[in-house]
Amino acid sequence: MACAVAFFPAVASAGNTLARVRANGVVHCGVSEGIAGFSIKDASGRRKGLDVDFCRAVAAAVLGDGEKVAFVTLFASARFPALKANRIDRLARNTTQTLGREVNIGTHFAGILYYDGQSFIVPAASRVQAVWDLDDASICVLKESTRMGHISRLEHSASQG
């Protein structure tokens, strides 16, 4: 019963968004401020990339014209507030789907557009061969991201079973 009740607000919200997009005649799409391959302006000022193409595809499907999209550039820390305040209709920006975000922020991830991973570059002289060799290292990450900021030997031990 709880699952059924939890589902209805997402459906109602999706219906409201669709109605708003159709009434406005444009999809307001939140994208990154400029990540090559995802959302970046070319020499003529036209946005290009995977996220941009996805926004245009949504506009074509909903409004019949892939050019009926307004791109709203967002820093990582501004993406969820913009979504909740209805400044954007759709977020097509590098964002990790987590249960915590769906529950705590009240977002609804409709699907996955892109899978990625994480790597670390270290000087060859460091002799680091694997991530667990970075035990107790500080790692810089973007605020509001889901990337790990500290690696501990305990995590490595747990992954070894």
Contact map, one row per residue, 1 for C-alpha under 8 A:
11111000000000000000000000000000000000000000000000000000000000000000000000000000000000000000000000000000000000000000000000000000000000000000000000000000000000000
11111100000000000000000000000000000000000000000000000000000000000000000000000000000000000000000000000000000000000000000000000000000000000000000000000000000000000
11111110000000000000000000000000000000000000000000000000000000000000000000000000000000000000000000000000000000000000000000000000000000000000000000000000000000000
11111111000000000000000000000000000000000000000000000000000000000000000000000000000000000000000000000000000000000000000000000000000000000000000000000000000000000
11111111100000000000000000000000000000000000000000000000000000000000000000000000000000000000000000000000000000000000000000000000000000000000000000000000000000000
01111111110000000000000000000000000000000000000000000000000000000000000000000000000000000000000000000000000000000000000000000000000000000000000000000000000000000
00111111111000000000000000000000000000000000000000000000000000000000000000000000000000000000000000000000000000000000000000000000000000000000000000000000000000000
00011111111100000000000000000000000000000000000000000000000000000000000000000000000000000000000000000000000000000000000000000000000000000000000000000000000000000
00001111111110000000000000000000000000000000000000000000000000000000000000000000000000000000000000000000000000000000000000000000000000000000000000000000000000000
00000111111111000000000000000000000000000000000000000000000000000000000000000000000000000000000000000000000100000000000000000000000000000000000000000000000000000
00000011111111100000000000000000000000000000000000000000000000000000000000000000000000000000000000000000000000000000000000000000000000000000000000000000000000000
00000001111111110000000000000000000000000000000000000000000000000000000000000000000000000000000000000000000000000000000000000000000000000000000000000000000000000
00000000111111111000000000000000000000000000000000000000000000000000000000000000000000000000000000000000000000000000000000000000000000000000000000000000000000000
00000000011111111100000000000000000000000000000000000000000000000000000000000000000000000000000000000000000000000000000000000000000000000000000000000000000000000
00000000001111111110000000000000000000000000000000000000000000000000000000000000000000000000000000000000000000000000000000000000000000000000000000000000000000000
00000000000111111111000000000000000000000000000000000000000000000000000000000000000000000000000000000000000000000000000000000000000000000000000000000000000000000
00000000000011111111100000000000000000000000000000000000000000000000000000000000000000001000000000000000000000000000000000000000000000000000000000000000000000000
00000000000001111111110000000000000000000000000000000000000000000000000000000000000000000000000000000000000000000000000000000000000000000000000000000000000000000
00000000000000111111111000000000000000000000000000000000000000000000000000000000000000000000000000000000000000000000000000000000000000000000000000000000000000000
00000000000000011111111100000000000000000000000000000000000000000000000000000000000000000000000000000000000000000000000000000000000000000000000000000000000000000
00000000000000001111111111110000000000000000000000000000000000000000000000000000000000001000000000000000000000000000000000000000000000000000000000000000000000000
00000000000000000111111111000000000000000000000000000000000001100000000000000000000000000000000000000000000000000000000000000000000000000000000000000000000000000
00000000000000000011111110000000000000000000000000000000000000000000000000000000000000000000000000000000000000000000000000000000000000000000000000000000000000000
00000000000000000001111111100000000000000000000000000000000000000000000000000000000000000000000000000000000000000000000000000000000000000000000000000000000000000
00000000000000000000111111100000000000000000000000000000000000100001000000000000000000000000000000000000000000000000000000000000000000000000000000000000000000000
00000000000000000000110111110000000000000000000000000000001000100001110000000000000000000000000000000000000000000000000000000000000000000000000000000000000000000
00000000000000000000100111111000000000000000000000000010011000000001110000000000000000011100000000000000000000000000000000000000000000000000000000000000000000000
00000000000000000000100001111100000000000000000000000000000000000000111100000000000000111100000000000000000000000000000000000000000000000000000000000000000000000
00000000000000000000000000111110000000000000000000000010000000000000111100000000000000011111000000000000000000000000000000000000000000000000000000000000000000000
00000000000000000000000000011111000000000000000000000000000000000000001111000010000000011111100000000000000000000000000000000000000000000000000000000000000000000
00000000000000000000000000001111100000100000000000110000000000000000001111000000000000000011100000000000000000000000000000000000000000000000000000000000000000000
00000000000000000000000000000111111001100000000000000000000000000000000011110000000000000000110000000000000000000000000000000000000000000000000000000000000000000
00000000000000000000000000000011111000110000000000000000000000000000000011100000000000000000000000000000000000000000000000000000000000000000000000000000000000000
00000000000000000000000000000001111101111000000000000000000000000000000010000000000000000000000000000000000000000000000000000000000000000000000000000000000000000
00000000000000000000000000000001111111110000000000000000000000000000000000000000000000000000000000000000000000000000000000000000000000000000000000000000000000000
00000000000000000000000000000000011111110000000010000000000000000000000000000000000000000000000000000000000000000000000000000000000000000000000000000000000000000
00000000000000000000000000000000001111110000000111000000000000000000000000000000000000000000000000000000000000000000000000000000000000000000000000000000000000000
00000000000000000000000000000001011111110000000111110000000000000000000000000000000000000000100000000000000000000000000000000000000000000000000000000000000000000
00000000000000000000000000000011111111111000001111110000000000000000000000000000000000000000000000000000000000000000000000000000000000000000000000000000000000000
00000000000000000000000000000000111111111100001110000000000000000000000000000000000000000000000000000000000000000000000000000000000000000000000000000000000000000
00000000000000000000000000000000010000111111111100000000000000000000000000000000000000000000000000000000000000000000000000000000000000000000000000000000000000000
00000000000000000000000000000000000000011111111100000000000000000000000000000000000000000000000000000000000000000000000000000000000000000000000000000000000000000
00000000000000000000000000000000000000001111110000000000000000000000000000000000000000000000000000000000000000000000000000000000000000000000000000000000000000000
00000000000000000000000000000000000000001111110000000000000000000000000000000000000000000000000000000000000000000000000000000000000000000000000000000000000000000
00000000000000000000000000000000000000001111111000000000000000000000000000000000000000000000000000000000000000000000000000000000000000000000000000000000000000000
00000000000000000000000000000000000000001111111100000000000000000000000000000000000000000000000000000000000000000000000000000000000000000000000000000000000000000
00000000000000000000000000000000000000111100111110010000000000000000000000000000000000000000000000000000000000000000000000000000000000000000000000000000000000000
00000000000000000000000000000000000011111100011111011000000000000000000000000000000000000000000000000000000000000000000000000000000000000000000000000000000000000
00000000000000000000000000000000000111110000001111111000000000000000000000000000000000000000000000000000000000000000000000000000000000000000000000000000000000000
00000000000000000000000000000000000011100000000111111100000000000000000000000000000000000000000000000000000000000000000000000000000000000000000000000000000000000
00000000000000000000000000000010000001100000000011111110000000000000000000000000000000000001100000000000000000000000000000000000000000000000000000000000000000000
00000000000000000000000000000010000001100000001111111111000000000000000000000000000000000001000000000000000000000000000000000000000000000000000000000000000000000
00000000000000000000000000000000000000000000000111111111100000000000000000000000000000000000000000000000000000000000000000000000000000000000000000000000000000000
00000000000000000000000000000000000000000000000001111111110000000000000000000000000000000001000000000000000000000000000000000000000000000000000000000000000000000
00000000000000000000000000101000000000000000000000111111111000000100100000000000000000000101000000000000000000000000000000000000000000000000000000000000000000000
00000000000000000000000000000000000000000000000000011111111100001111100000000000000000000000000000000000000000000000000000000000000000000000000000000000000000000
00000000000000000000000000000000000000000000000000001111111110000100000000000000000000000000000000000000000000000000000000000000000000000000000000000000000000000
00000000000000000000000000100000000000000000000000000111111111000100000000000000000000000000000000000000000000000000000000000000000000000000000000000000000000000
00000000000000000000000001100000000000000000000000000011111111111111100000000000000000000000000000000000000000000000000000000000000000000000000000000000000000000
00000000000000000000000000000000000000000000000000000001111111111111000000000000000000000000000000000000000000000000000000000000000000000000000000000000000000000
00000000000000000000000000000000000000000000000000000000111111111100000000000000000000000000000000000000000000000000000000000000000000000000000000000000000000000
00000000000000000000010000000000000000000000000000000000011111110000000000000000000000000000000000000000000000000000000000000000000000000000000000000000000000000
00000000000000000000010011000000000000000000000000000000001111111101000000000000000000000000000000000000000000000000000000000000000000000000000000000000000000000
00000000000000000000000000000000000000000000000000000000001111111100000000000000000000000000000000000000000000000000000000000000000000000000000000000000000000000
00000000000000000000000000000000000000000000000000000001001110111111000000000000000000000000000000000000000000000000000000000000000000000000000000000000000000000
00000000000000000000000000000000000000000000000000000011111110111111100000000000000000000000000000000000000000000000000000000000000000000000000000000000000000000
00000000000000000000000000000000000000000000000000000001001100001111100000000000000000000000000000000000000000000000000000000000000000000000000000000000000000000
00000000000000000000000011100000000000000000000000000001001100101111110000000000000000000000000000000000000000000000000000000000000000000000000000000000000000000
00000000000000000000000001111000000000000000000000000011001000000111111000000000000000000000000000000000000000000000000000000000000000000000000000000000000000000
00000000000000000000000001111000000000000000000000000000000000000001111100000000000000000000000000000000000000000000000000000000000000000000000000000000000000000
00000000000000000000000000011110000000000000000000000000000000000000111110000000000000000000000000000000000000000000000000000000000000000000000000000000000000000
00000000000000000000000000011110000000000000000000000000000000000000011111000000000000010000000000000000000000000000000000000000000000000000000000000000000000000
00000000000000000000000000000111110000000000000000000000000000000000001111100000000000000000000000000000000000000000000000000000000000000000000000000000000000000
00000000000000000000000000000111100000000000000000000000000000000000000111111110000000000000000000000000000000000000000000000000000000000000000000000000000000000
00000000000000000000000000000001100000000000000000000000000000000000000011111110000000000000000000000000000000000000000000000000000000000000000000000000000000000
00000000000000000000000000000001000000000000000000000000000000000000000001111110000000000000000000000000000000000000000000000000000000000000011110000000000000000
00000000000000000000000000000000000000000000000000000000000000000000000001111111000000000000000000000000000000000000000000000000000000000000001100000000000000000
00000000000000000000000000000000000000000000000000000000000000000000000001111111110000000000000000000000000000000000000000000000000000000000000000000000000000000
00000000000000000000000000000100000000000000000000000000000000000000000001111111111000000010000000000000000000000000000000000000000000000000000000000000000000000
00000000000000000000000000000000000000000000000000000000000000000000000000001111111100000000000000000000100000000000000000000000000000000000000000000000000000000
00000000000000000000000000000000000000000000000000000000000000000000000000000111111110000000000000000000000000000000000000000000000000000000000000000000000000000
00000000000000000000000000000000000000000000000000000000000000000000000000000111111111110000000000000000000000000000000000000000000000000000000000000000000000000
00000000000000000000000000000000000000000000000000000000000000000000000000000011111111111110000000000000000000000000000000000000000000000000000000000000000000000
00000000000000000000000000000000000000000000000000000000000000000000000000000001111111100000000000000000000000000000000000000000000000000000000000000000000000000
00000000000000000000000000000000000000000000000000000000000000000000000000000000111111110000000000000000000000000000000000000000000000000000000000000000000000000
00000000000000000000000000000000000000000000000000000000000000000000000000000000011111111000000000000000000000000000000000000000000000000000000000000000000000000
00000000000000000000000000010000000000000000000000000000000000000000000000000000011111111000000000000000000000000000000000000000000000000000000000000000000000000
00000000000000000000000000111100000000000000000000000000000000000000000100000000011011111110000000000000000000000000000000000000000000000000000000000000000000000
00000000000000001000100000111100000000000000000000000000000000000000000000000000001001111110000000000000000000000000000000000000000000000000000000000000000000000
00000000000000000000000000111100000000000000000000000010000000000000000000000000001000011111000000000000000000000000000000000000000000000000000000000000000000000
00000000000000000000000000001110000000000000000000000000000000000000000000000010001000011111100000000000000000000000000000000000000000000000000000000000000000000
00000000000000000000000000001110000000000000000000110110000000000000000000000000000000000111110000000000000000000000000000000000000000000000000000000000000000000
00000000000000000000000000000111000001000000000000100000000000000000000000000000000000000011111000000000000000000000000000000000000000000000000000000000000000000
00000000000000000000000000000001000000000000000000000000000000000000000000000000000000000001111100000000000000000000000000000000000000000000000000000000000000000
00000000000000000000000000000000000000000000000000000000000000000000000000000000000000000000111110000000000000000000000000000000000000000000000010000000000000000
00000000000000000000000000000000000000000000000000000000000000000000000000000000000000000000011111000000000000000000000000000000000000000000000011000000000000000
00000000000000000000000000000000000000000000000000000000000000000000000000000000000000000000001111101100000010000000000000000000000000000000000000000000000000000
00000000000000000000000000000000000000000000000000000000000000000000000000000000000000000000000111111100000000000000000000000000000000000000000000000000000000000
00000000000000000000000000000000000000000000000000000000000000000000000000000000000000000000000011111110000000000000000000000000000000000000000000000000000000000
00000000000000000000000000000000000000000000000000000000000000000000000000000000000000000000000001111111100000000000000000000000000000000000000000000000000000000
00000000000000000000000000000000000000000000000000000000000000000000000000000000000000000000000011111111111000000000000000000000000000000000000000000000000000000
00000000000000000000000000000000000000000000000000000000000000000000000000000000000000000000000011111111111110000000000000000000000000000000000000000000000000000
00000000000000000000000000000000000000000000000000000000000000000000000000000000000000000000000000111111111000000000000000000000000000000000000000000000000000000
00000000000000000000000000000000000000000000000000000000000000000000000000000000000000000000000000011111110000000000000000000000000000000000000000000000000000000
00000000000000000000000000000000000000000000000000000000000000000000000000000001000000000000000000011111111000000000000000000000000000000000000000000000000000000
00000000000000000000000000000000000000000000000000000000000000000000000000000000000000000000000000001111111100000000000000000000000000000000000000000000000000000
00000000000000000000000000000000000000000000000000000000000000000000000000000000000000000000000000001110111110000000000000000000000000000000000000000000000000000
00000000010000000000000000000000000000000000000000000000000000000000000000000000000000000000000000000100011111000000000000000000000000000000000000000000000000000
00000000000000000000000000000000000000000000000000000000000000000000000000000000000000000000000010000100001111110000000000000000000000000000000000000000000000000
00000000000000000000000000000000000000000000000000000000000000000000000000000000000000000000000000000000000111110000000000000000000000000000000000000000000000000
00000000000000000000000000000000000000000000000000000000000000000000000000000000000000000000000000000000000011111000000000000000000000000000000000000000000000000
00000000000000000000000000000000000000000000000000000000000000000000000000000000000000000000000000000000000011111110000000000000000000000000000000000000000000000
00000000000000000000000000000000000000000000000000000000000000000000000000000000000000000000000000000000000000111110000000000000000000000000000000000000000000000
00000000000000000000000000000000000000000000000000000000000000000000000000000000000000000000000000000000000000011111000000000000000000000000000000000000000000000
00000000000000000000000000000000000000000000000000000000000000000000000000000000000000000000000000000000000000011111100000000000000000000000000000000000000000000
00000000000000000000000000000000000000000000000000000000000000000000000000000000000000000000000000000000000000000111110000000000000000000000000000000000000000000
00000000000000000000000000000000000000000000000000000000000000000000000000000000000000000000000000000000000000000011111000000000000000000000000000000000000000000
00000000000000000000000000000000000000000000000000000000000000000000000000000000000000000000000000000000000000000001111100000000000000000000000000000000000000000
00000000000000000000000000000000000000000000000000000000000000000000000000000000000000000000000000000000000000000000111110000000000000000000000000000000000000000
00000000000000000000000000000000000000000000000000000000000000000000000000000000000000000000000000000000000000000000011111000000001000000000000000000000000000000
00000000000000000000000000000000000000000000000000000000000000000000000000000000000000000000000000000000000000000000001111100000000000000000000000000000000000000
00000000000000000000000000000000000000000000000000000000000000000000000000000000000000000000000000000000000000000000000111110101000000000000000000000000000000000
00000000000000000000000000000000000000000000000000000000000000000000000000000000000000000000000000000000000000000000000011111110000000000000000000000000000000000
00000000000000000000000000000000000000000000000000000000000000000000000000000000000000000000000000000000000000000000000001111111000000000000000000000000000000000
00000000000000000000000000000000000000000000000000000000000000000000000000000000000000000000000000000000000000000000000000111110000000000000000000000000000000000
00000000000000000000000000000000000000000000000000000000000000000000000000000000000000000000000000000000000000000000000001111111000000000000000000000000000000000
00000000000000000000000000000000000000000000000000000000000000000000000000000000000000000000000000000000000000000000000000111111100000000000000000000000000000000
00000000000000000000000000000000000000000000000000000000000000000000000000000000000000000000000000000000000000000000000001010111111011000000000000000000000000000
00000000000000000000000000000000000000000000000000000000000000000000000000000000000000000000000000000000000000000000000000000011111010000000000000000000000000000
00000000000000000000000000000000000000000000000000000000000000000000000000000000000000000000000000000000000000000000000000000001111111000000000000000000000000000
00000000000000000000000000000000000000000000000000000000000000000000000000000000000000000000000000000000000000000000000100000001111111100000000000000010000000000
00000000000000000000000000000000000000000000000000000000000000000000000000000000000000000000000000000000000000000000000000000000011111100000000000000011100100000
00000000000000000000000000000000000000000000000000000000000000000000000000000000000000000000000000000000000000000000000000000001111111100000000000000000000000000
00000000000000000000000000000000000000000000000000000000000000000000000000000000000000000000000000000000000000000000000000000001011111111000000000000011000000000
00000000000000000000000000000000000000000000000000000000000000000000000000000000000000000000000000000000000000000000000000000000001111111000000000000011100000000
00000000000000000000000000000000000000000000000000000000000000000000000000000000000000000000000000000000000000000000000000000000000001111100000000000111100000000
00000000000000000000000000000000000000000000000000000000000000000000000000000000000000000000000000000000000000000000000000000000000001111110000000000110000000000
00000000000000000000000000000000000000000000000000000000000000000000000000000000000000000000000000000000000000000000000000000000000000011111000000001110000000000
00000000000000000000000000000000000000000000000000000000000000000000000000000000000000000000000000000000000000000000000000000000000000001111100000011100000000000
00000000000000000000000000000000000000000000000000000000000000000000000000000000000000000000000000000000000000000000000000000000000000000111110000001000000000000
00000000000000000000000000000000000000000000000000000000000000000000000000000000000000000000000000000000000000000000000000000000000000000011111010111000000000000
00000000000000000000000000000000000000000000000000000000000000000000000000010000000000000000000000000000000000000000000000000000000000000001111110100000000000000
00000000000000000000000000000000000000000000000000000000000000000000000000011000000000000000000000000000000000000000000000000000000000000000111110000000000000000
00000000000000000000000000000000000000000000000000000000000000000000000000011000000000000000000000000000000000000000000000000000000000000000011111000000000000000
00000000000000000000000000000000000000000000000000000000000000000000000000010000000000000000001100000000000000000000000000000000000000000000111111100000000000000
00000000000000000000000000000000000000000000000000000000000000000000000000000000000000000000000100000000000000000000000000000000000000000000000111110000000000000
00000000000000000000000000000000000000000000000000000000000000000000000000000000000000000000000000000000000000000000000000000000000000000000110011111000000000000
00000000000000000000000000000000000000000000000000000000000000000000000000000000000000000000000000000000000000000000000000000000000000000010100001111110000000000
00000000000000000000000000000000000000000000000000000000000000000000000000000000000000000000000000000000000000000000000000000000000000000111100000111110000000000
00000000000000000000000000000000000000000000000000000000000000000000000000000000000000000000000000000000000000000000000000000000000000011110000000011111000000000
00000000000000000000000000000000000000000000000000000000000000000000000000000000000000000000000000000000000000000000000000000000001101111100000000011111101000000
00000000000000000000000000000000000000000000000000000000000000000000000000000000000000000000000000000000000000000000000000000000000101110000000000000111111100000
00000000000000000000000000000000000000000000000000000000000000000000000000000000000000000000000000000000000000000000000000000000000100110000000000000011111110000
00000000000000000000000000000000000000000000000000000000000000000000000000000000000000000000000000000000000000000000000000000000000000000000000000000001111111000
00000000000000000000000000000000000000000000000000000000000000000000000000000000000000000000000000000000000000000000000000000000000000000000000000000011111111100
00000000000000000000000000000000000000000000000000000000000000000000000000000000000000000000000000000000000000000000000000000000000100000000000000000001111111110
00000000000000000000000000000000000000000000000000000000000000000000000000000000000000000000000000000000000000000000000000000000000000000000000000000000111111111
00000000000000000000000000000000000000000000000000000000000000000000000000000000000000000000000000000000000000000000000000000000000000000000000000000000011111111
00000000000000000000000000000000000000000000000000000000000000000000000000000000000000000000000000000000000000000000000000000000000000000000000000000000001111111
00000000000000000000000000000000000000000000000000000000000000000000000000000000000000000000000000000000000000000000000000000000000000000000000000000000000111111
00000000000000000000000000000000000000000000000000000000000000000000000000000000000000000000000000000000000000000000000000000000000000000000000000000000000011111
